[in-house]
Protein backbone atom coordinates (compact mmCIF):
# COMPACT_ATOMS: atom_id res chain seq x y z
CA UNK A 1 0.00 0.00 0.00
CA UNK A 2 1.33 3.46 -0.90
CA UNK A 3 1.96 5.83 2.01
CA UNK A 4 0.67 9.18 0.67
CA UNK A 5 2.63 11.08 3.31
CA UNK A 6 5.84 10.26 1.43
CA UNK A 7 6.94 12.30 -1.54
CA UNK A 8 7.31 10.53 -4.87
CA UNK A 9 10.93 9.71 -5.80
CA UNK A 10 12.36 11.53 -8.78
CA UNK A 11 13.61 9.30 -11.58
CA UNK A 12 17.22 8.23 -10.87
CA UNK A 13 17.13 9.69 -7.35
CA UNK A 14 19.39 8.37 -4.58
CA UNK A 15 17.90 6.83 -1.45
CA UNK A 16 19.30 9.41 1.00
CA UNK A 17 18.05 12.27 -1.18
CA UNK A 18 14.54 10.84 -1.27
CA UNK A 19 14.45 10.19 2.49
CA UNK A 20 15.70 13.71 3.17
CA UNK A 21 12.99 15.22 0.96
CA UNK A 22 10.36 13.12 2.78
CA UNK A 23 11.57 14.45 6.13
CA UNK A 24 11.70 18.04 4.90
CA UNK A 25 8.15 17.68 3.58
CA UNK A 26 7.14 16.80 7.15
CA UNK A 27 9.35 19.61 8.54
CA UNK A 28 11.02 17.04 10.76
CA UNK A 29 14.48 16.59 9.23
CA UNK A 30 16.25 18.30 12.14
CA UNK A 31 14.52 16.46 14.96
CA UNK A 32 14.78 12.84 13.83
CA UNK A 33 18.51 12.44 14.48
CA UNK A 34 18.86 10.61 11.17
CA UNK A 35 22.35 11.26 9.78
CA UNK A 36 25.18 9.56 7.89
CA UNK A 37 27.50 7.79 10.33
CA UNK A 38 31.26 8.23 10.06
CA UNK A 39 34.40 6.90 11.73
CA UNK A 40 37.82 8.50 11.90
CA UNK A 41 40.51 6.39 10.26
CA UNK A 42 43.87 6.87 11.95
CA UNK A 43 45.57 5.08 9.09
CA UNK A 44 44.28 7.56 6.52
CA UNK A 45 43.89 10.52 8.93
CA UNK A 46 40.40 11.23 7.63
CA UNK A 47 36.77 10.29 8.20
CA UNK A 48 35.22 7.29 6.46
CA UNK A 49 31.46 7.40 5.91
CA UNK A 50 28.86 4.71 5.53
CA UNK A 51 26.95 4.50 2.26
CA UNK A 52 23.40 5.84 2.79
CA UNK A 53 22.47 5.40 -0.87
CA UNK A 54 23.44 1.87 -1.93
CA UNK A 55 24.16 -0.09 1.27
CA UNK A 56 20.96 -1.65 2.62
CA UNK A 57 22.79 -2.61 5.83
CA UNK A 58 23.93 0.92 6.69
CA UNK A 59 22.63 2.57 9.85
CA UNK A 60 21.10 5.34 7.76
CA UNK A 61 18.96 2.94 5.72
CA UNK A 62 17.92 0.97 8.81
CA UNK A 63 17.03 4.18 10.63
CA UNK A 64 15.03 5.52 7.69
CA UNK A 65 12.92 2.35 7.65
CA UNK A 66 11.84 3.09 11.22
CA UNK A 67 11.50 6.87 11.00
CA UNK A 68 10.20 7.36 7.48
CA UNK A 69 8.66 3.96 6.85
CA UNK A 70 10.52 3.63 3.55
CA UNK A 71 9.67 0.00 2.87
CA UNK A 72 5.95 0.63 3.18
CA UNK A 73 5.92 2.44 -0.14
CA UNK A 74 9.08 1.87 -2.16
CA UNK A 75 11.36 -1.12 -2.22
CA UNK A 76 15.04 -0.35 -1.68
CA UNK A 77 15.66 -2.08 -5.02
CA UNK A 78 14.23 1.01 -6.70
CA UNK A 79 17.37 2.84 -5.52
CA UNK A 80 19.96 0.16 -6.30
CA UNK A 81 23.13 1.16 -8.16
CA UNK A 82 23.33 0.52 -11.89
CA UNK A 83 27.13 0.50 -12.21
CA UNK A 84 29.67 -1.26 -10.01
CA UNK A 85 32.33 1.49 -9.95
CA UNK A 86 30.73 3.71 -7.31
CA UNK A 87 32.29 6.73 -5.63
CA UNK A 88 32.38 6.71 -1.80
CA UNK A 89 29.71 8.92 -0.30
CA UNK A 90 32.19 11.64 0.73
CA UNK A 91 33.35 11.99 -2.88
CA UNK A 92 29.89 12.24 -4.47
CA UNK A 93 30.17 15.97 -5.04
CA UNK A 94 29.40 16.27 -8.77
CA UNK A 95 25.99 17.41 -9.98
CA UNK A 96 24.09 18.96 -12.90
CA UNK A 97 22.82 22.49 -12.15
CA UNK A 98 20.13 22.22 -14.82
CA UNK A 99 18.64 19.12 -13.19
CA UNK A 100 18.43 20.92 -9.84
CA UNK A 101 16.79 23.96 -11.44
CA UNK A 102 14.32 21.69 -13.24
CA UNK A 103 13.33 20.18 -9.87
CA UNK A 104 12.59 23.60 -8.40
CA UNK A 105 10.66 24.68 -11.50
CA UNK A 106 8.58 21.51 -11.12
CA UNK A 107 7.66 22.61 -7.58
CA UNK A 108 9.75 20.09 -5.62
CA UNK A 109 12.92 20.15 -3.56
CA UNK A 110 16.11 19.41 -5.55
CA UNK A 111 17.00 15.72 -5.76
CA UNK A 112 20.42 14.08 -6.00
CA UNK A 113 20.74 11.59 -8.89
CA UNK A 114 22.28 8.12 -8.90
CA UNK A 115 23.91 8.81 -12.24
CA UNK A 116 26.13 11.40 -10.51
CA UNK A 117 27.54 8.83 -8.07
CA UNK A 118 29.67 6.62 -10.32
CA UNK A 119 33.36 6.81 -11.15
CA UNK A 120 32.47 7.36 -14.82
CA UNK A 121 29.87 10.02 -13.95
CA UNK A 122 31.35 13.07 -15.66
CA UNK A 123 28.37 14.43 -17.59
CA UNK A 124 24.58 14.74 -17.27
CA UNK A 125 22.69 12.17 -19.28
CA UNK A 126 19.64 14.45 -19.56
CA UNK A 127 21.24 17.78 -20.43
CA UNK A 128 24.44 16.53 -22.12
CA UNK A 129 26.69 18.86 -20.15
CA UNK A 130 29.69 18.34 -17.92
CA UNK A 131 28.94 18.01 -14.22
CA UNK A 132 29.84 20.75 -11.74
CA UNK A 133 31.46 20.21 -8.33
CA UNK A 134 30.20 21.17 -4.87
CA UNK A 135 32.57 22.59 -2.30
CA UNK A 136 32.28 22.37 1.47
CA UNK A 137 30.92 19.90 4.02
CA UNK A 138 28.50 17.31 2.64
CA UNK A 139 25.14 16.34 4.06
CA UNK A 140 22.08 14.42 2.89
CA UNK A 141 20.70 17.84 1.96
CA UNK A 142 23.53 18.44 -0.53
CA UNK A 143 21.13 18.75 -3.47
CA UNK A 144 19.71 21.93 -1.92
CA UNK A 145 23.21 23.09 -0.97
CA UNK A 146 24.29 22.66 -4.60
CA UNK A 147 21.23 24.57 -5.84
CA UNK A 148 21.99 27.47 -3.49
CA UNK A 149 25.64 27.32 -4.51
CA UNK A 150 24.66 27.69 -8.17
CA UNK A 151 22.09 30.39 -7.43
CA UNK A 152 24.80 32.54 -5.87
CA UNK A 153 26.86 32.13 -9.07
CA UNK A 154 29.98 31.19 -7.16
CA UNK A 155 32.76 29.69 -9.22
CA UNK A 156 34.83 27.03 -7.46
CA UNK A 157 37.84 25.46 -9.07
CA UNK A 158 40.99 24.03 -7.46
CA UNK A 159 42.37 22.24 -10.48
CA UNK A 160 44.47 23.81 -13.20
CA UNK A 161 44.00 22.11 -16.54
CA UNK A 162 45.30 22.71 -19.99
CA UNK A 163 42.83 25.18 -21.48
CA UNK A 164 42.36 23.27 -24.73
CA UNK A 165 41.08 20.26 -22.85
CA UNK A 166 38.57 22.06 -20.64
CA UNK A 167 37.40 24.61 -23.21
CA UNK A 168 33.70 24.93 -23.93
CA UNK A 169 34.36 24.40 -27.64
CA UNK A 170 35.56 20.83 -27.05
CA UNK A 171 33.05 19.93 -24.32
CA UNK A 172 30.39 18.57 -26.68
CA UNK A 173 32.87 16.25 -28.41
CA UNK A 174 34.46 15.15 -25.13
CA UNK A 175 31.04 14.21 -23.78
CA UNK A 176 30.20 12.26 -26.94
CA UNK A 177 33.45 10.30 -26.54
CA UNK A 178 32.62 9.49 -22.92
CA UNK A 179 29.08 8.42 -23.84
CA UNK A 180 30.51 6.02 -26.41
CA UNK A 181 32.86 4.44 -23.86
CA UNK A 182 30.15 4.13 -21.19
CA UNK A 183 27.75 2.55 -23.71
CA UNK A 184 30.44 0.04 -24.63
CA UNK A 185 31.14 -0.67 -20.95
CA UNK A 186 27.48 -1.23 -20.09
CA UNK A 187 27.05 -3.73 -22.91
CA UNK A 188 25.56 -1.98 -25.90
CA UNK A 189 26.97 -1.93 -29.42
CA UNK A 190 29.65 -4.49 -30.18
CA UNK A 191 29.55 -5.87 -26.64
CA UNK A 192 26.34 -7.75 -27.46
CA UNK A 193 28.22 -9.84 -30.00
CA UNK A 194 30.62 -11.20 -27.36
CA UNK A 195 29.84 -14.01 -24.96
CA UNK A 196 28.99 -13.19 -21.36
CA UNK A 197 32.21 -14.74 -20.06
CA UNK A 198 34.39 -12.53 -22.21
CA UNK A 199 32.18 -9.54 -21.39
CA UNK A 200 33.00 -9.90 -17.70
CA UNK A 201 36.69 -10.37 -18.46
CA UNK A 202 36.72 -7.24 -20.58
CA UNK A 203 34.77 -5.27 -17.99
CA UNK A 204 37.21 -6.36 -15.28
CA UNK A 205 40.15 -5.36 -17.47
CA UNK A 206 38.52 -1.98 -18.08
CA UNK A 207 38.07 -1.41 -14.33
CA UNK A 208 41.75 -2.12 -13.67
CA UNK A 209 42.98 -0.01 -16.60
CA UNK A 210 40.84 2.89 -15.35
CA UNK A 211 42.45 2.51 -11.92
CA UNK A 212 45.90 2.58 -13.49
CA UNK A 213 45.11 5.72 -15.46
CA UNK A 214 43.76 7.42 -12.30
CA UNK A 215 46.62 6.49 -9.94
CA UNK A 216 46.72 9.42 -7.50
CA UNK A 217 49.60 11.91 -7.72
CA UNK A 218 51.60 12.17 -4.48
CA UNK A 219 55.00 13.55 -3.57
CA UNK A 220 56.44 10.04 -3.52
CA UNK A 221 54.73 8.41 -6.51
CA UNK A 222 54.23 9.27 -10.16
CA UNK A 223 50.61 9.79 -11.20
CA UNK A 224 48.55 7.89 -13.75
CA UNK A 225 48.20 9.11 -17.32
CA UNK A 226 44.93 10.99 -16.71
CA UNK A 227 46.72 13.18 -14.15
CA UNK A 228 50.08 13.54 -15.89
CA UNK A 229 48.69 14.46 -19.31
CA UNK A 230 45.98 16.92 -18.26
CA UNK A 231 46.76 18.07 -14.72
CA UNK A 232 49.17 20.99 -14.36
CA UNK A 233 50.75 21.92 -11.05
CA UNK A 234 51.89 20.21 -7.88
CA UNK A 235 50.69 16.78 -6.68
CA UNK A 236 47.28 16.89 -5.05
CA UNK A 237 47.74 14.45 -2.17
CA UNK A 238 50.50 14.70 0.40
CA UNK A 239 50.67 11.05 1.52
CA UNK A 240 54.40 10.31 1.94
CA UNK A 241 53.71 7.12 3.93
CA UNK A 242 51.13 5.81 1.49
CA UNK A 243 52.29 3.28 -1.04
CA UNK A 244 51.36 2.41 -4.57
CA UNK A 245 48.31 0.38 -3.51
CA UNK A 246 46.77 3.46 -1.86
CA UNK A 247 47.42 5.63 -4.94
CA UNK A 248 45.87 3.02 -7.23
CA UNK A 249 42.78 2.36 -5.12
CA UNK A 250 42.07 5.93 -4.02
CA UNK A 251 43.02 7.84 -7.16
CA UNK A 252 39.81 6.99 -8.98
CA UNK A 253 37.75 8.31 -6.05
CA UNK A 254 39.67 11.52 -5.41
CA UNK A 255 39.99 12.65 -9.02
CA UNK A 256 37.87 15.55 -10.19
CA UNK A 257 35.48 15.54 -13.13
CA UNK A 258 38.07 16.65 -15.68
CA UNK A 259 40.61 14.02 -14.63
CA UNK A 260 38.05 11.20 -14.63
CA UNK A 261 36.75 12.32 -18.02
CA UNK A 262 40.33 12.18 -19.31
CA UNK A 263 40.77 8.66 -17.88
CA UNK A 264 37.58 7.36 -19.49
CA UNK A 265 38.65 8.71 -22.89
CA UNK A 266 42.17 7.29 -22.54
CA UNK A 267 40.68 3.93 -21.56
CA UNK A 268 38.58 4.13 -24.71
CA UNK A 269 41.81 4.50 -26.68
CA UNK A 270 43.37 1.51 -24.91
CA UNK A 271 40.36 -0.67 -25.80
CA UNK A 272 40.21 0.66 -29.41
CA UNK A 273 36.64 1.91 -29.01
CA UNK A 274 37.02 5.09 -31.06
CA UNK A 275 37.08 5.62 -34.81
CA UNK A 276 40.12 7.01 -36.63
CA UNK A 277 38.49 10.45 -36.85
CA UNK A 278 37.86 10.51 -33.09
CA UNK A 279 41.42 9.40 -32.35
CA UNK A 280 42.75 12.26 -34.51
CA UNK A 281 40.65 14.74 -32.53
CA UNK A 282 42.02 13.37 -29.24
CA UNK A 283 45.56 13.61 -30.62
CA UNK A 284 45.00 17.24 -31.56
CA UNK A 285 43.76 18.13 -28.08
CA UNK A 286 46.62 16.23 -26.45
CA UNK A 287 49.17 18.05 -28.57
CA UNK A 288 47.77 21.42 -27.53
CA UNK A 289 47.19 20.44 -23.90
CA UNK A 290 50.41 18.63 -23.02
CA UNK A 291 52.63 18.50 -26.08
CA UNK A 292 52.11 14.74 -26.54
CA UNK A 293 51.85 13.64 -30.16
CA UNK A 294 50.35 10.48 -31.65
CA UNK A 295 49.39 8.83 -28.38
CA UNK A 296 48.42 5.17 -28.72
CA UNK A 297 47.80 2.20 -26.44
CA UNK A 298 51.45 1.18 -26.30
CA UNK A 299 52.58 4.73 -25.54
CA UNK A 300 49.99 5.10 -22.77
CA UNK A 301 51.34 1.94 -21.15
CA UNK A 302 55.06 2.59 -21.67
CA UNK A 303 55.30 6.34 -21.02
CA UNK A 304 52.21 7.33 -19.04
CA UNK A 305 52.08 4.59 -16.43
CA UNK A 306 55.42 4.09 -14.72
CA UNK A 307 56.24 1.44 -12.11
CA UNK A 308 59.03 2.27 -9.66
CA UNK A 309 59.77 -1.21 -8.27
CA UNK A 310 58.97 -4.91 -8.54
CA UNK A 311 56.47 -4.83 -5.66
CA UNK A 312 54.31 -2.31 -7.49
CA UNK A 313 54.59 -4.36 -10.67
CA UNK A 314 53.44 -7.54 -8.90
CA UNK A 315 50.53 -5.64 -7.31
CA UNK A 316 49.25 -4.56 -10.72
CA UNK A 317 49.90 -7.99 -12.23
CA UNK A 318 47.83 -9.66 -9.51
CA UNK A 319 44.79 -7.64 -10.59
CA UNK A 320 44.95 -9.24 -14.04
CA UNK A 321 45.69 -12.81 -12.96
CA UNK A 322 42.97 -15.21 -14.08
CA UNK A 323 41.81 -12.98 -16.92
CA UNK A 324 41.44 -14.86 -20.19
CA UNK A 325 44.02 -14.38 -22.94
CA UNK A 326 41.25 -13.35 -25.33
CA UNK A 327 40.40 -10.41 -23.05
CA UNK A 328 44.05 -9.46 -22.54
CA UNK A 329 44.60 -9.58 -26.27
CA UNK A 330 42.17 -6.67 -26.61
CA UNK A 331 44.62 -4.49 -24.62
CA UNK A 332 47.84 -6.33 -25.49
CA UNK A 333 49.56 -3.16 -26.77
CA UNK A 334 48.88 -1.31 -23.51
CA UNK A 335 50.02 -4.26 -21.38
CA UNK A 336 53.11 -4.69 -23.58
CA UNK A 337 53.93 -1.03 -23.02
CA UNK A 338 53.71 -1.41 -19.24
CA UNK A 339 55.78 -4.62 -19.42
CA UNK A 340 58.52 -3.02 -21.54
CA UNK A 341 58.65 0.04 -19.29
CA UNK A 342 59.04 -2.22 -16.25
CA UNK A 343 61.79 -4.25 -17.92
CA UNK A 344 63.74 -1.08 -18.71
CA UNK A 345 63.36 0.71 -15.37
CA UNK A 346 63.41 -2.08 -12.77
CA UNK A 347 65.77 -4.90 -12.02
CA UNK A 348 63.68 -8.05 -12.00
CA UNK A 349 64.46 -11.69 -11.35
CA UNK A 350 65.61 -14.37 -13.79
CA UNK A 351 62.09 -15.11 -15.02
CA UNK A 352 61.50 -11.42 -15.66
CA UNK A 353 64.57 -11.34 -17.88
CA UNK A 354 63.44 -14.45 -19.74
CA UNK A 355 60.05 -12.91 -20.43
CA UNK A 356 61.74 -9.65 -21.39
CA UNK A 357 63.37 -11.41 -24.32
CA UNK A 358 60.07 -12.98 -25.44
CA UNK A 359 58.19 -11.37 -28.31
CA UNK A 360 54.74 -11.34 -26.67
CA UNK A 361 55.65 -10.87 -23.02
CA UNK A 362 52.17 -9.43 -22.35
CA UNK A 363 50.87 -13.03 -22.25
CA UNK A 364 52.45 -13.52 -18.81
CA UNK A 365 49.81 -11.18 -17.36
CA UNK A 366 47.21 -13.93 -17.72
CA UNK A 367 49.00 -15.96 -15.01
CA UNK A 368 49.38 -15.54 -11.29
CA UNK A 369 52.74 -13.77 -10.74
CA UNK A 370 53.72 -16.41 -8.16
CA UNK A 371 52.95 -19.37 -10.44
CA UNK A 372 53.66 -18.19 -13.96
CA UNK A 373 55.36 -20.61 -16.39
CA UNK A 374 58.50 -19.96 -18.40
CA UNK A 375 57.95 -18.05 -21.65
CA UNK A 376 59.21 -20.98 -23.75
CA UNK A 377 56.45 -23.30 -22.54
CA UNK A 378 53.76 -20.66 -23.15
CA UNK A 379 54.94 -19.86 -26.68
CA UNK A 380 55.30 -23.55 -27.56
CA UNK A 381 51.80 -24.23 -26.25
CA UNK A 382 50.37 -21.42 -28.37
CA UNK A 383 52.05 -22.84 -31.46
CA UNK A 384 50.90 -26.38 -30.71
CA UNK A 385 47.26 -25.33 -30.29
CA UNK A 386 47.60 -22.77 -33.15
CA UNK A 387 46.50 -19.89 -30.94
N, C-alpha and C positions, 0 to 999 in steps of 0.2 A: 504494500500500500504506500502511495506517495505521501510524504509529510509536506503539506503545503506551507509550513513555516520555513522551509529551507529554500534558498534561492536556487534557480536552475543553473547547473554548470555551463560555462561557456565552452564551445568546442575547443578541444586541445588544452583545456585548463589543467593546472596541477592540483593535487589534492589539498595542499596547504593553502593555496590561494582560494579555493572554493570554500574550505572550512572557515577561513578568515572572513570572507564576504558574508557567510551565513551568520557569523557572530556579530559582525558590524551591522547587519540588517536588524539584529535584535538589540543593538546598542549594548552588547555585553562582552565585547572582546577584551576589555581591560579588567574584568572582574572574574573571569573564569580561571586564570592562572595557567592557561594553555599556552605553552611556548616550546621552542625547539631546544632540546637538551644539548649540552656541550660538555666536553672534558678537556682539561689542559694536558697536552702531551709534552712531558719534559724532554723527550727525545727530539721532538721537532720545535720545541719552544713556541708552540701556538695552540690554539683551541681547535679541537676536532668536533664536528657537529654530527648529530644523527640525521637520517634522511627522512624528512617529513612528507616527501612526495611519493617515493617509490618503495619504501620499506614498510611493509604491513606490520612488522613486529616492533617498529619504533614506538617510543613512549608517546610521541605526538599523535600518531594514528590511533593508538589504544585509548588515549585520553579523549580524542575527538569523538570516538564511538559512544563514549559515556555522556559527554557534555552536549554534543550536537545531535547525536543519534544518526550518524552518517549511514550506517548499514540499513537503516529503515527505509531509505529512499534510493540510494545509489550504491551499487556494488563497488568495492575498491578496484575491481578489474577495469572499470571505466577509466581509471586514472593510471593504469599500468604503463610503464615505459615502452616505447616502440623501437628503440635502438639500445644496444648493449654498452656502448661507450658513453657513459653518463658522467657529467661533471659532479663533483661533490657539492653539497648544498651551499657551502660558503663561497664557491666559485661560480655560482649561477647568477651572474650579474649582467648578462647581456639581454637586451629587450628591443622590441620594435616600437618606437614612439607612435606610429600611425595606428597600430593595434590598440594601444592604450587610449588614444583619442577616440577611436571608433567605439570603444566600450562606453566612454562618457557620453558621447553623442547618442548612443542607444539607451541612455538613462540607467546605466548600471555602474557599479564600482569597477575600476580597472582590474583585469584578471591576468595572472602570469601564465604563460603557455608552456606546455611540455616541450614543444619544438625549439625552445630556447635553452634547454637544459642539457643538450648533448655536446660531446666534444666537437662534432662536425656542425654544430649550430652556429653559423656565421652570417646567415641572412634570413630574412622573413619570407616564408613560403607564400604568404598572402599578398604582400606588397612589393616583393622582389627588390628589397633594399637591404643594405648591410645593417646588422644590428648595432645598437649603441651600447655603452657601458655605464653602469650605475656606480657611483662612488659613495663611500661611507659605510656605516654599520648596516648589516642586513637584518631584516625581520620578515615575518610572514606577510607583512603589509607592504612589501617592497614594490608591488605593482603601483600602489598609490604614491609611494616615495618617488618612483621613476617618473610618474606622470607629473608630479609637482616639480621635479628636477627639470623636466623638459619645458614645462610651462614658464619657468624662470629664465629659460634660454641660457643656461649655464653651459659652458663648453669645458669638458674635462678630458684631458689627454695627458698621459704620462709616458707614452711611447713615441719615439722619434723614428719615422719610417722614411724610406726613400720616396720622394714625392710622386714619382711616376707610378709607383705601385698603389698608392692610396688615393690617387686623383679621382675625382668624380667622373672624368671621361672614361676611365677604364673600369669603373665599378660594375656597369651592366655586363661587360664581357667576363669579368672575374666571377660574378655571381652565376652566369651561365655555365662556366667551367665547373664550379663547385656543384651545381645542380646535376651535371652530367656524372660526376664522380659519385655523388650520394645515390643517384638512381642506380648506377652500376653496383654499388655496395649493397643496396637493399634488395637487389635481385631482379631488376627490370632489364630490358634490352638483351644483350648477349648472354647475361647470366642465366636466363631461362633455358638456354641450350646446353648447359653444363649439368652434370649429375649433382645431386644434393651433396654427396661426399666431397667432391671437388669444390663445390660452393663453400662449404664450411672451411676447407683448407685455405682457399683463397681469402675468405673473410678474415681468418686468423692471421694469415700473412699480412693482410692490409693493416690490421690492428697493430701489429708489431712494427711494421714499417712506419706507420704514423707516429708511434712512440719514438722511434729512432730519429725521425725528422724534427720532433718537438723536444728533444733532450734539453733540459733547462740549462741556461748559461749561468755559470757560477765563476768565482775567482780562481777555482782550482781545476775546472773542467771546461773543455771546449763544447760549445753548443751544437745542437742539431742544425740541419740545413735551413729549416724554416726561420730560425733565429739569425744564423750567420749571413744569409743572403739578403734579408729584408730588414733586420733590426740594426739600427745604428746607435752607437753609444756604449756605455759601460754595461757589464753583466747585471742582470736584474736581481739575482738572489745571492746574498752573502751567506753561503753555507760551507765554510771551509772544512768542516768535519764530515760533511755529507759526501758519500761516494757516488759512483756512477749509477748504481741501482736507484738511488733517490732521484737523481737528475732525469733518469729515463722514465720512472713511474710518475713523478710529479710534474714534469715539464708540460705534458699534455693538459693538465688541469690549470696550471698557472699562466699559460699563454693567453694573450689577449686575442681579440677577434681577428686582427690583421695577421698575426703570426699563425693562428690556426687555419685561416683561409689559405695562407701560403703553403702550409703543410699538406692540406687536402689537395691542392693543385699539383704540388710536387709528387705526391703519392700517385695522382692520376698519370703523371709522366712515367713513373716507375712501372706502373701496370699497363702502360701503352693504351690508355683509354681515349686519348685525344686524337683528333685528325691531324694531318700535316699542317693545315692552315692554323689550327689552334696552337700547335707547338711553336710555329713561327711567331705568333703573337706573344706567347710566353717568353720566347727568346728575346724578342724586342724589348719587352718590359724589364727582363733581367739585365740586359745590357745597359739600359738607362739607369736602373735602380742600383746595381752593384758591380757593374763592369764585367759580369760573367757572360761569356759568349758560347753559344751552341751547347747548352746544358743537355745532357742525356742521362739515362738510367745509370750507366757505368760511372759517369762523372759525379753524379749525386752520391753514389756509394764510395767512390775512391777519394774525392776531394772535400765533400761536404759532411761526411760522417766519419770522424777520426777516433780511433781507439788508442788509448795511451798505454795499455798493458794487457797481458794475457788474461788476467782475471776479468777485465771488462769484456774482452772478446768471448770468453767462455760463457759469461752471463747472457750476452746477446744470442750466442749460438744455442743455448739451452731453450730459448723461447721458440726456436724453429725446429727443435728435435721432434721427430714423429710426423712432421709435415710431409705429404707425399711429394715425390720428385716431379710429378706433373704440375703441382701447384708452384713449387720452387722454380720450375722452368719458366714460368710466366715472369718472374723477376730475376732471372739468372744473371742478367747484366749488372743489376744493382748489387746483388750478393757477391758477384765476382769482383766488383769494384771495392766493396768492403774487405773482401778476402785479400786482394792484392795490396791494399793500403796497410792492412795488418801485417802482411808478410814483409813489407818494406820498412815499417816503423818499429816493429817489436821483435824481440828475439824469442822465438818459440822453441818447442822441443823438436826431437828428431822427426816425429810424424808430421809436424807442421811443415818442416822443410821438404819432406817427401811430397806432401800435397801441394806445396808451393811450386814444385816442378811439373805438376800435372796440368794438362790443358784445361780441363773443366773442374777446377778445384771447388767450385760452388756446390758440387754434388755432395760434399762432405757435410753440408749444413742439414741434410736430411737425417743425419745420424746423431745419436746422443754423443756429446763431446767426450764422455768417459769411455764409450764403447764403440768408437768409430773404427772401421776396418782400414787397412792400408789402401792407398789409391790404386795400386796395381790390381787388387782383387775386384774393386768396384768397376774399373774400366773394362777388365776382362769379362766380368759378368754382363755389362751392358752390351758388349760385342757378341757374346754368346746368345743372349736373348734378343739381339738386334733392336735394342732400345735406342 
